[in-house]
Amino acid sequence: MVEQLKKVRKLQSRAAAAKMELHDLAEDLPINWARIKTIAGETFDAFAELNAAKEELAALENSR
């Protein structure tokens, strides 16, 4: 369970960084507008992975 908690924390950091990158891109529009899909996809993937890890952690905690 400790390993899963570490994984969640690492993914939280990755998701936060992706969110900030998307935010910065949005603030600078229309500069780099062609990167929107790429950055949005990476952000989506980061949050999807984080959500799955959180669900796994919750399942581990509930099975105790």
C-alpha positions in Angstrom: 0.0 0.0 0.0 2.9 2.3 0.7 4.1 1.9 -2.9 0.6 2.8 -4.2 0.6 5.9 -2.1 4.0 6.9 -3.5 2.6 6.3 -7.0 -0.4 8.5 -6.3 1.8 11.3 -5.1 4.1 11.1 -8.1 1.1 11.1 -10.4 -0.4 14.1 -8.5 2.8 16.0 -9.2 2.8 15.0 -12.9 -0.9 16.0 -13.3 -0.3 19.3 -11.6 2.6 20.1 -13.9 0.5 19.1 -17.0 -2.4 21.3 -15.7 0.0 24.3 -15.4 1.4 23.7 -18.9 -2.1 23.7 -20.3 -2.9 26.8 -18.3 0.2 28.6 -19.5 -0.6 27.6 -23.1 -4.1 29.0 -22.8 -2.8 32.3 -21.4 -0.4 32.8 -24.3 -3.0 32.1 -27.0 -3.0 32.5 -30.0 0.7 31.8 -29.7 1.4 28.0 -30.0 -2.3 27.3 -30.6 -1.3 24.3 -32.7 0.0 22.6 -29.5 -3.5 22.7 -27.8 -4.5 19.1 -28.7 -1.1 17.7 -27.7 -0.9 19.4 -24.4 -4.6 18.8 -23.6 -4.1 15.1 -24.4 -1.1 14.8 -22.2 -3.1 16.5 -19.4 -6.0 14.2 -19.9 -3.8 11.2 -19.8 -2.0 12.4 -16.6 -5.4 12.9 -14.8 -6.8 9.6 -16.1 -3.7 7.7 -14.7 -4.0 9.6 -11.4 -7.6 8.8 -11.1 -7.0 5.1 -11.7 -4.2 5.1 -9.1 -6.4 6.8 -6.6 -9.1 4.1 -7.2 -6.5 1.4 -6.7 -5.4 3.0 -3.5 -8.9 3.3 -2.2 -9.6 -0.4 -3.0 -6.4 -1.4 -1.1 -7.5 0.7 1.9 -11.0 -0.7 1.9 -9.6 -4.3 1.7 -7.7 -3.8 5.0 
